[in-house]
Amino acid sequence: MPCKNIIAAIDIGTSKTVAIAGTKDEQGKIMILGIGEAETKGVIRGTVQNIVLASASVREAVQKCEKASNVLFKNVYVGIDGRNISGEVNSHSKIISNIITDQDINQLTEELYQISAGQGENIIHVIPQGYSVDNAPVGINPKGYNGRKLEGTFYVVKGKEKAVNNIKQAVEMAGLKIIKLILEPLASAEAVLSKDEKEIGVALADIGAGTADIAVFQDNILRYTGVIPIGGKAITNDIKKGCGVLERQAEQIKIQHGAALLQKDFAKKAVIIKGVNGKNKEIPISTIATIISARAEEILGGIAYEIDAVRKNTAINGGLVITGGTAKLKNLLQLAKFSLAIEARTGTPLYTGPEYASECYATAIGLIIKGMEYTEDIIARQRKKAEQEKAEEQQKEGGASSSATDAKGAKNGKDPKANNGKESSGGFRGLIKSIANKLFTEPDDSKM
C-alpha cells in the first residue's frame, strides 16, 4: 500500500534556501506538491552562522511553499552539507543466541550510535557496509543466518555539534521541528543516480554555491563522502574582481555568458555592462571564460583528489555525475571529462516531472525521497512495536481473566468465545493512522 504521508523538507544552501513538499501517488511514485525559494542569509559555505537571518530565509521559503502546495509545514527533514560532517568506517559485534533477527541487527546499529559519537559530534547516519556471522562474510543482510557472533562494518557519518545545533535553532525559530537531519550528497544521490550506477560504482559531485560535496557508491552502498570548500560563488567573486563589476552583475554574467572552456569565437564577442558612473563597460567573453576556467579547474582538481582517495578500494565504473546549481555552467562537463579522464554526465532529478528536472533541485527532491524512506521505516517499526505490545497485553489479560470469564459465561449460559475474530476499536487501519499521526506531531529526533 503506497504511503499517503506528505513529506516536508528544507535545503539550506549558501545562496538559496528551498522548502519542498511531496508525497507518493497510487503507483508509489514521488509527487512534488510545491517548492518555495528564498535568498539565503546568515549562511557561509553551507554553514549557518547567523541563526536569526538563516531562520528568516527558512520562514520565507516555507511560506512560499505552503502557498504553492497548500501544505502546512510543521515537522520537516533538513539537509546538512558535507563541510559540517566527517565519515569513518567502524566495526561492531554482538553475541547472539540462535537465528539472527531484525531485532539483533537493530540492536547492533543502536549500540554503534552510542559508542561512535566523539566529543562535539552528533551521529547523522550509520550506513551498513557488510556483515559477518562467526567471522564468515554474509553480505549486507544477515537476517536468518544461524551463529553465535554477529559483526557489522558501518560507514558512520558524524556532524559537528555546533553546526547541527545552529541548523536546529534556525529551523525551530521558524516554528518548525526537525524529524531528522540528512546528509545532502546522500539526498542528491537518491534524486539523480540510477540503481545501476550505484551498483557498478559511481562518484557524485554536488557543486553548490559554497561547496562541492562528494559521495561515492558501489554495490548500492554509500562508501565515501568528502567536500571541496569552494563552489559557484567563488566563480562569481572572481568575475566581480577580475572584471570590476557588481556582485549581482557578476552572477548574471556567469549564468548568461559564462563558460568553463575557451572557444575560438569568444575573441570576437563581448558583454556590455552598465557601470556605476552610468557609462557602459565592454568585457570580452574570452576574459570571462579565462577567469571561470581557472576556478573550475581548481574545483575539479579537488574532486579528482577525493576520487583518487577511494579508487584503491572502490571501483568507479559508472564515472562521475555532476549536479547542483553550478553543474549548469557551460562546458563544465567537457572540462571534467578532459581534466579527470573519466566518463561524466550532469545529474538532474530522475523521478519527477519536467518542471522540477533541474540540477539545482537535486538536493531538495532527494530530501523528499529520503524523508519518505525514513518515514515508512519509522511507521513500520512503531507498528511492529505496537502490535507486539498489544499481543503481550492481550496474552496477560487472557491468562488472568480466563477462569473468571468462563465461569461467568457458563452461569449465564453464554459462550465466552462468541466474539473471537472481531477487531478491537479502530482495528488495524486505526492503529496505522494513530502511528502516523504520532510521528508527525512528535518527531523522532533521537538520532540527529
Secondary structure as GFF3:
##gff-version 3
##sequence-region A 1 448
A	DSSP	beta_strand	7	12	.	.	.	ID=ss1
A	DSSP	beta_strand	16	24	.	.	.	ID=ss2
A	DSSP	beta_strand	30	39	.	.	.	ID=ss3
A	DSSP	beta_strand	43	44	.	.	.	ID=ss4
A	DSSP	beta_strand	47	48	.	.	.	ID=ss5
A	DSSP	alpha_helix	51	69	.	.	.	ID=ss6
A	DSSP	beta_strand	75	80	.	.	.	ID=ss7
A	DSSP	three_ten_helix	82	84	.	.	.	ID=ss8
A	DSSP	beta_strand	85	95	.	.	.	ID=ss9
A	DSSP	alpha_helix	102	116	.	.	.	ID=ss10
A	DSSP	beta_strand	121	133	.	.	.	ID=ss11
A	DSSP	beta_strand	136	139	.	.	.	ID=ss12
A	DSSP	beta_strand	149	160	.	.	.	ID=ss13
A	DSSP	alpha_helix	161	173	.	.	.	ID=ss14
A	DSSP	beta_strand	177	183	.	.	.	ID=ss15
A	DSSP	alpha_helix	184	192	.	.	.	ID=ss16
A	DSSP	alpha_helix	195	200	.	.	.	ID=ss17
A	DSSP	beta_strand	202	207	.	.	.	ID=ss18
A	DSSP	beta_strand	212	218	.	.	.	ID=ss19
A	DSSP	beta_strand	221	228	.	.	.	ID=ss20
A	DSSP	alpha_helix	232	243	.	.	.	ID=ss21
A	DSSP	alpha_helix	247	257	.	.	.	ID=ss22
A	DSSP	three_ten_helix	264	268	.	.	.	ID=ss23
A	DSSP	beta_strand	270	274	.	.	.	ID=ss24
A	DSSP	beta_strand	280	284	.	.	.	ID=ss25
A	DSSP	alpha_helix	285	310	.	.	.	ID=ss26
A	DSSP	beta_strand	320	323	.	.	.	ID=ss27
A	DSSP	three_ten_helix	325	328	.	.	.	ID=ss28
A	DSSP	alpha_helix	332	340	.	.	.	ID=ss29
A	DSSP	beta_strand	344	346	.	.	.	ID=ss30
A	DSSP	three_ten_helix	354	356	.	.	.	ID=ss31
A	DSSP	three_ten_helix	359	361	.	.	.	ID=ss32
A	DSSP	alpha_helix	362	412	.	.	.	ID=ss33
A	DSSP	alpha_helix	427	441	.	.	.	ID=ss34
###
